[in-house]
Amino acid sequence: MKDIIEIPFSKKKLYLGIIGSLMFVVAGVWIFSNAELYQKFPLEFMRNSIVIKSIGIIGVLFFGLTGLIGIKKLFDKKAGLIINSDGIIDNSNGLSVGLIEWSDILGIRVKRVLTNKFLLIDIADPEKYIGKAKSGMKARGMRSNMKMYGTPLSIISNTLKYNFGELEKVVQTEFEKNKSNKS
């Protein structure tokens, strides 16, 4: 019998993320619509209405997308993360690619950006996983992760019913247990 660990999505965290995204979309629309209010801003480049409107548009697009991903995950019947003898099946975020095989994983490390922590999954063949991306936008996001962190794969606990410390411990323990079983 195979050991399977299923970590579900946290509906509460998803709702909070969706509400936060919606607030930033509203702020982006406000910034775009009120660009002329920035004419007295102390930084000269911020007085340019094209810059201000661009910031508003980027905010609406980015947070609109994160909100839509949150809504999609809210109704997703699959677990956010599944760990079994084959590997880690990641469904936790917008850049998830499904199964990450134990045999492909070189190591797992923690990265902190501001107040957010996430697990970085170092893999032997990043292009294999970037190739699994179902859209060009997802592939670009994974390539961006590759440039910034040296791997396209990351797992966050922001959408999961698990705190980060528990998530890190479980994933590291299962990696250690299964890396000796690699073929």
VENDAWO-V36302 format. One record per pair of residues at least 24 apart in sequence whose ideal C-beta (glycine too) atoms are under 10 Angstrom apart, sorted by sequence separation. I is the first residue (numbers start at 1). J is the second residue. D is the distance in whole Angstrom. If there is no record, write none. Layout:
i j d
I J D
I J D
//
This chain:
i j d
31 55 6
32 56 3
69 93 7
70 94 9
104 128 7
126 150 9
128 152 10
129 153 6
28 53 10
31 56 4
32 57 6
69 94 4
93 118 9
104 129 8
120 145 8
126 151 6
127 152 9
30 56 8
31 57 9
32 58 10
68 94 9
69 95 10
92 118 10
126 152 5
28 55 8
29 56 7
31 58 10
32 59 8
66 93 10
69 96 10
92 119 10
101 128 9
118 145 10
122 149 9
126 153 8
28 56 5
29 57 9
31 59 7
32 60 7
66 94 7
100 128 10
101 129 10
120 148 10
121 149 10
122 150 7
123 151 6
27 56 8
28 57 7
30 59 10
31 60 9
65 94 8
90 119 10
100 129 7
120 149 5
122 151 5
123 152 8
28 58 8
29 59 8
99 129 10
120 150 7
121 151 6
123 153 6
25 56 10
28 59 3
29 60 6
88 119 9
90 121 8
97 128 9
98 129 9
118 149 9
120 151 5
121 152 9
122 153 8
27 59 6
28 60 4
97 129 5
100 132 10
120 152 10
121 153 4
26 59 10
27 60 9
28 61 8
88 121 7
97 130 8
99 132 9
120 153 7
121 154 7
25 59 7
26 60 9
28 62 8
87 121 10
95 129 10
97 131 9
98 132 7
119 153 9
120 154 5
121 155 7
24 59 6
25 60 5
28 63 7
95 130 10
97 132 4
113 148 9
119 154 6
120 155 8
24 60 8
25 61 9
27 63 8
28 64 8
96 132 10
97 133 7
98 134 10
113 149 9
118 154 5
119 155 4
25 62 9
26 63 9
96 133 10
97 134 9
111 148 9
118 155 6
119 156 8
24 62 8
25 63 5
95 133 8
111 149 6
118 156 4
119 157 9
24 63 4
25 64 5
111 150 10
117 156 8
118 157 8
23 63 8
24 64 9
25 65 10
109 149 9
111 151 10
116 156 7
117 157 8
118 158 8
21 62 9
22 63 8
25 66 9
94 135 10
97 138 8
109 150 9
116 157 9
117 158 10
21 63 5
22 64 9
24 66 8
25 67 7
95 137 10
96 138 9
97 139 10
109 151 9
116 158 7
20 63 8
21 64 7
24 67 8
94 137 9
95 138 6
108 151 10
111 154 8
21 65 8
23 67 10
94 138 7
95 139 9
107 151 9
21 66 5
22 67 6
95 140 10
97 142 8
106 151 9
108 153 10
119 164 8
20 66 8
21 67 3
95 141 5
105 151 10
118 164 8
20 67 8
21 68 8
94 141 7
95 142 6
108 155 9
117 164 5
18 66 9
19 67 9
21 69 9
22 70 10
93 141 10
105 153 9
116 164 9
117 165 9
119 167 7
17 66 7
18 67 5
21 70 6
95 144 9
104 153 9
118 167 9
119 168 6
17 67 8
18 68 9
20 70 9
21 71 9
95 145 7
117 167 9
118 168 10
121 171 9
18 69 9
19 70 9
117 168 8
17 69 9
18 70 4
112 164 10
119 171 6
17 70 5
18 71 6
100 153 6
119 172 9
16 70 9
17 71 10
110 164 8
121 175 9
14 69 10
15 70 8
18 73 9
97 152 8
100 155 9
110 165 10
14 70 5
15 71 10
17 73 9
18 74 7
97 153 7
119 175 10
13 70 9
14 71 8
17 74 9
95 152 8
96 153 9
14 72 10
95 153 8
96 154 9
110 168 6
14 73 6
15 74 7
95 154 7
96 155 8
109 168 10
13 73 10
14 74 5
95 155 10
96 156 10
108 168 8
9 70 10
14 75 10
93 154 8
95 156 10
11 73 10
14 76 9
92 154 9
93 155 8
110 172 9
10 73 10
11 74 7
90 153 7
92 155 6
93 156 6
96 159 10
108 171 6
109 172 10
9 73 6
90 154 9
92 156 6
108 172 6
9 74 7
88 153 9
90 155 6
92 157 8
93 158 8
94 159 10
107 172 10
9 75 10
14 80 10
90 156 10
92 158 8
93 159 6
105 171 10
108 174 10
9 76 7
13 80 10
88 155 7
92 159 6
93 160 10
108 175 5
8 76 10
9 77 10
91 159 9
92 160 6
107 175 8
108 176 9
9 78 9
91 160 10
8 78 9
9 79 8
10 80 8
92 162 10
105 175 6
8 79 5
9 80 4
108 179 10
6 78 9
7 79 6
8 80 6
9 81 9
65 137 8
102 174 8
107 179 9
6 79 4
7 80 6
8 81 9
102 175 7
105 178 9
106 179 9
5 79 9
6 80 9
7 81 4
81 155 7
105 179 7
4 79 10
6 81 8
7 82 7
80 155 9
81 156 10
92 167 9
102 177 9
103 178 9
5 81 8
6 82 5
7 83 8
80 156 10
81 157 9
102 178 4
103 179 9
5 82 7
6 83 8
80 157 9
101 178 10
102 179 6
105 182 9
4 82 7
5 83 4
6 84 9
80 158 10
81 159 9
102 180 10
103 181 9
104 182 9
4 83 7
5 84 7
80 159 6
81 160 6
102 181 7
103 182 4
3 83 8
4 84 5
80 160 5
81 161 10
102 182 6
103 183 6
3 84 7
4 85 8
79 160 9
80 161 8
81 162 8
101 182 9
102 183 9
2 84 6
3 85 7
4 86 10
9 91 8
79 161 10
80 162 8
2 85 5
5 88 10
6 89 9
9 92 8
76 159 10
88 171 7
1 85 10
2 86 8
7 91 10
4 89 10
7 92 8
74 159 9
73 159 6
81 167 8
88 174 8
83 170 7
87 174 9
88 175 8
70 158 10
83 171 7
87 175 9
70 159 8
81 170 9
85 174 9
69 159 9
81 171 8
83 173 9
84 174 9
88 178 10
83 174 5
87 178 8
83 175 9
85 177 9
86 178 9
85 178 6
83 177 10
84 178 9
83 178 9
85 181 7
17 158 7
16 158 9
17 159 7
13 157 9
14 158 9
13 158 6
14 159 6
13 159 6
14 160 10
10 157 9
13 160 7
7 155 10
10 158 9
11 159 10
13 161 8
10 159 7
12 161 9
7 157 9
9 159 6
10 160 6
11 161 8
8 159 10
9 160 6
10 161 4
7 159 10
8 160 7
9 161 7
10 162 8
7 160 5
8 161 5
7 161 7
8 162 9
7 162 5
7 166 9
7 167 7
7 170 8
7 171 10
5 170 6
5 171 9
5 173 10
5 174 7
3 174 8
3 177 9
3 178 10
//
